[in-house]
Amino acid sequence: MSPIPWNERPAAVPMPKAPAVFGLSRSAIYRAAAEGKIILRKLGSSTLVDTESALAFLASLPVAEVKADARRKAA
């Protein structure tokens, strides 16, 4: 999936689409919201994920350390 340009990002994403957009499971989104790290909004019966807060949450996560597998030979 190609990145969405900043000027074309929606302010909020409906919950059914949020896992695919943000790369987080539905459970992870609700957990982060319960911890106050992601903002959820209600529009009638729909739950919307605030895009800015979700992106800020992702940016706050630590960078993964990837270690070379000693068993593999360099090509």
DRENZAKE-920147 format. One line per 10 residues: number of its first residue (from 1); their letters; for each residue x, y, z of N, C-alpha, C, CB. Coordinates in nm, 4 decimals. Glycine has a CB too. Layout:
<recs>
NUM = a = X/Y/Z/X/Y/Z/X/Y/Z/X/Y/Z  ...
</recs>
This chain:
<recs>
1 = mspipwnerp = 0.0847/-0.1175/0.0000/0.0000/0.0000/0.0000/0.0890/0.1234/0.0000/-0.0962/0.0000/0.1218  0.0673/0.2158/-0.0918/0.1492/0.3362/-0.0983/0.1022/0.4362/0.0073/0.1432/0.3991/-0.2398  0.1971/0.5156/0.0594/0.1603/0.6129/0.1622/0.0648/0.7179/0.1066/0.2855/0.6806/0.2190  -0.0213/0.7661/0.1922/-0.1165/0.8708/0.1540/-0.0486/1.0051/0.1789/-0.2524/0.8589/0.2348  -0.0453/1.0951/0.0816/0.0159/1.2263/0.1037/-0.0508/1.2977/0.2219/0.0056/1.3131/-0.0243  0.0285/1.3740/0.2979/-0.0236/1.4415/0.4176/-0.1474/1.5241/0.3870/0.0834/1.5309/0.4785  -0.1500/1.5919/0.2745/-0.2641/1.6789/0.2448/-0.3878/1.6014/0.2014/-0.2267/1.7776/0.1371  -0.3769/1.4701/0.1855/-0.4922/1.3892/0.1458/-0.5353/1.2914/0.2546/-0.4604/1.3131/0.0190  -0.4711/1.2955/0.3711/-0.5063/1.2031/0.4793/-0.6367/1.2472/0.5425/-0.3939/1.1960/0.5858  -0.7249/1.1508/0.5692/-0.8507/1.1856/0.6366/-0.8239/1.2183/0.7830/-0.9534/1.0700/0.6251
11 = aavpmpkapa = -0.9085/1.3012/0.8422/-0.8956/1.3364/0.9833/-0.9218/1.2149/1.0714/-0.9921/1.4501/1.0194  -1.0071/1.1250/1.0232/-1.0408/1.0049/1.1000/-1.0698/0.8908/1.0033/-1.1631/1.0303/1.1937  -1.0480/0.7678/1.0544/-1.0694/0.6479/0.9736/-1.1717/0.5604/1.0451/-0.9351/0.5700/0.9496  -1.2743/0.5099/0.9752/-1.3710/0.4206/1.0393/-1.3015/0.2960/1.0941/-1.4815/0.3805/0.9398  -1.3443/0.2505/1.2106/-1.2802/0.1363/1.2765/-1.2651/0.0137/1.1862/-1.3590/0.0982/1.3986  -1.3638/-0.0220/1.1039/-1.3444/-0.1410/1.0198/-1.2248/-0.1297/0.9247/-1.4695/-0.1669/0.9391  -1.1876/-0.0075/0.8832/-1.0757/0.0121/0.7910/-0.9449/0.0428/0.8631/-1.1076/0.1239/0.6945  -0.9515/0.0818/0.9895/-0.8339/0.1279/1.0640/-0.7210/0.0244/1.0729/-0.8755/0.1671/1.2028  -0.7492/-0.1037/1.0975/-0.6378/-0.1997/1.1040/-0.5553/-0.2035/0.9751/-0.6914/-0.3390/1.1337  -0.6191/-0.1989/0.8613/-0.5472/-0.2015/0.7340/-0.4723/-0.0706/0.7097/-0.6443/-0.2283/0.6190
21 = vfglsrsaiy = -0.5297/0.0397/0.7509/-0.4675/0.1705/0.7286/-0.3454/0.1895/0.8179/-0.5688/0.2828/0.7538  -0.3575/0.1536/0.9461/-0.2510/0.1812/1.0417/-0.1605/0.0608/1.0705/-0.3111/0.2293/1.1698  -0.1964/-0.0561/1.0223/-0.1131/-0.1736/1.0446/-0.1186/-0.2250/1.1869/0.0279/-0.1429/1.0089  -0.2261/-0.1947/1.2567/-0.2473/-0.2406/1.3941/-0.3733/-0.3250/1.3977/-0.2578/-0.1206/1.4935  -0.3773/-0.4225/1.4857/-0.4998/-0.5009/1.4991/-0.6073/-0.4162/1.5659/-0.4741/-0.6305/1.5803  -0.7287/-0.4564/1.5493/-0.8417/-0.3881/1.6137/-0.8210/-0.3859/1.7650/-0.9764/-0.4580/1.5783  -0.7750/-0.4979/1.8202/-0.7503/-0.5069/1.9648/-0.6420/-0.4088/2.0085/-0.7099/-0.6498/2.0034  -0.5358/-0.3986/1.9297/-0.4266/-0.3070/1.9639/-0.4746/-0.1621/1.9621/-0.3087/-0.3248/1.8663  -0.5623/-0.1302/1.8684/-0.6177/0.0057/1.8614/-0.7005/0.0345/1.9859/-0.7041/0.0239/1.7337  -0.7875/-0.0582/2.0237/-0.8698/-0.0375/2.1434/-0.7846/-0.0321/2.2704/-0.9740/-0.1489/2.1556
31 = raaaegkiil = -0.6779/-0.1139/2.2769/-0.5884/-0.1108/2.3941/-0.5202/0.0252/2.4046/-0.4817/-0.2235/2.3852  -0.4676/0.0734/2.2922/-0.4003/0.2034/2.2910/-0.4982/0.3150/2.3268/-0.3371/0.2302/2.1531  -0.6221/0.3022/2.2826/-0.7241/0.4025/2.3165/-0.7544/0.3993/2.4663/-0.8538/0.3782/2.2351  -0.7625/0.2799/2.5238/-0.7893/0.2662/2.6674/-0.6762/0.3265/2.7504/-0.8087/0.1183/2.7045  -0.5539/0.3243/2.6960/-0.4375/0.3813/2.7633/-0.4220/0.5307/2.7337/-0.3114/0.3069/2.7213  -0.5141/0.5864/2.6545/-0.5100/0.7286/2.6226/-0.4090/0.7654/2.5156/-0.4806/0.8057/2.7451  -0.3631/0.6680/2.4389/-0.2602/0.6920/2.3374/-0.3182/0.7167/2.1985/-0.1656/0.5746/2.3318  -0.4385/0.6708/2.1742/-0.5093/0.6933/2.0480/-0.6476/0.7460/2.0827/-0.5179/0.5615/1.9611  -0.6930/0.8438/2.0063/-0.8253/0.9016/2.0283/-0.9268/0.8341/1.9374/-0.8235/1.0540/2.0038  -1.0345/0.7876/1.9956/-1.1478/0.7338/1.9195/-1.2615/0.8341/1.9298/-1.1920/0.5917/1.9727
41 = rklgsstlvd = -1.3357/0.8497/1.8228/-1.4497/0.9411/1.8203/-1.5736/0.8624/1.7784/-1.4240/1.0616/1.7231  -1.6881/0.9096/1.8227/-1.8148/0.8458/1.7868/-1.8934/0.9378/1.6942/-1.8980/0.8117/1.9136  -1.9487/0.8793/1.5899/-2.0401/0.9485/1.4996/-2.1586/0.8557/1.4851/-1.9732/0.9833/1.3588  -2.2624/0.8825/1.5631/-2.3748/0.7908/1.5686/-2.3272/0.6602/1.6287/-2.4364/0.7685/1.4281  -2.3483/0.5516/1.5593/-2.3037/0.4218/1.6105/-2.1647/0.3841/1.5582/-2.4042/0.3136/1.5725  -2.1061/0.4691/1.4738/-1.9745/0.4402/1.4161/-1.8623/0.4884/1.5070/-1.9613/0.5051/1.2784  -1.7555/0.4097/1.5134/-1.6355/0.4493/1.5853/-1.5312/0.4883/1.4824/-1.5835/0.3349/1.6786  -1.4729/0.6054/1.5027/-1.3709/0.6570/1.4129/-1.2390/0.6671/1.4882/-1.4122/0.7946/1.3547  -1.1293/0.6345/1.4211/-0.9962/0.6456/1.4793/-0.9360/0.7770/1.4306/-0.9055/0.5226/1.4405  -0.8983/0.8613/1.5257/-0.8363/0.9896/1.4938/-0.6997/0.9633/1.4294/-0.8218/1.0789/1.6221
51 = tesalaflas = -0.6828/1.0080/1.3060/-0.5614/0.9794/1.2297/-0.4375/1.0381/1.2948/-0.5747/1.0325/1.0891  -0.4429/1.1627/1.3364/-0.3262/1.2280/1.3949/-0.2781/1.1544/1.5199/-0.3587/1.3735/1.4289  -0.3718/1.1148/1.6062/-0.3309/1.0453/1.7290/-0.2761/0.9060/1.6982/-0.4494/1.0347/1.8264  -0.3324/0.8376/1.5982/-0.2829/0.7046/1.5616/-0.1422/0.7131/1.5039/-0.3774/0.6378/1.4605  -0.1160/0.8123/1.4202/0.0174/0.8291/1.3626/0.1181/0.8700/1.4702/0.0145/0.9340/1.2498  0.0758/0.9534/1.5649/0.1639/0.9921/1.6752/0.1973/0.8706/1.7618/0.0983/1.1028/1.7608  0.0973/0.7848/1.7841/0.1210/0.6622/1.8610/0.2233/0.5745/1.7908/-0.0101/0.5845/1.8816  0.2067/0.5553/1.6615/0.3018/0.4728/1.5857/0.4420/0.5333/1.5897/0.2553/0.4574/1.4396  0.4513/0.6648/1.5791/0.5819/0.7319/1.5823/0.6474/0.7199/1.7194/0.5669/0.8796/1.5446  0.5677/0.7015/1.8240/0.6220/0.6914/1.9593/0.6766/0.5522/1.9918/0.5155/0.7282/2.0595
61 = lpvaevkada = 0.6463/0.4542/1.9089/0.6927/0.3182/1.9340/0.8427/0.3081/1.9107/0.6180/0.2181/1.8449  0.9112/0.2216/1.9855/1.0555/0.2087/1.9651/1.0879/0.1472/1.8297/1.1171/0.1245/2.0761  1.2037/0.1841/1.7798/1.2511/0.1279/1.6538/1.2956/-0.0159/1.6800/1.3680/0.2136/1.5931  1.2551/-0.1062/1.5944/1.2905/-0.2471/1.6107/1.4378/-0.2674/1.5771/1.2014/-0.3371/1.5213  1.5030/-0.3487/1.6583/1.6411/-0.3866/1.6296/1.6383/-0.5157/1.5488/1.7248/-0.4038/1.7615  1.7000/-0.5126/1.4349/1.7071/-0.6300/1.3494/1.8500/-0.6797/1.3516/1.6600/-0.5986/1.2039  1.8670/-0.8014/1.3993/2.0005/-0.8584/1.4081/2.0197/-0.9579/1.2949/2.0233/-0.9260/1.5452  2.1389/-0.9569/1.2396/2.1710/-1.0500/1.1323/2.1697/-1.1925/1.1898/2.3102/-1.0158/1.0677  2.1168/-1.2832/1.1136/2.1134/-1.4229/1.1531/2.2505/-1.4828/1.1214/1.9976/-1.5010/1.0799  2.3215/-1.5228/1.2264/2.4569/-1.5764/1.2112/2.4594/-1.7042/1.1272/2.5175/-1.6039/1.3480
71 = rrkaa = 2.3467/-1.7728/1.1197/2.3407/-1.8977/1.0439/2.3356/-1.8742/0.8937/2.2204/-1.9783/1.0866  2.2968/-1.7542/0.8534/2.2877/-1.7239/0.7097/2.4201/-1.6641/0.6630/2.1691/-1.6257/0.6800  2.4604/-1.7040/0.5447/2.5829/-1.6499/0.4875/2.5499/-1.5262/0.4058/2.6549/-1.7553/0.4005  2.6363/-1.4287/0.4117/2.6178/-1.3061/0.3325/2.6305/-1.3404/0.1853/2.7214/-1.1961/0.3723  2.5468/-1.2808/0.1058/2.5491/-1.3087/-0.0388/2.6499/-1.2247/-0.1096/2.4137/-1.2860/-0.1001
</recs>
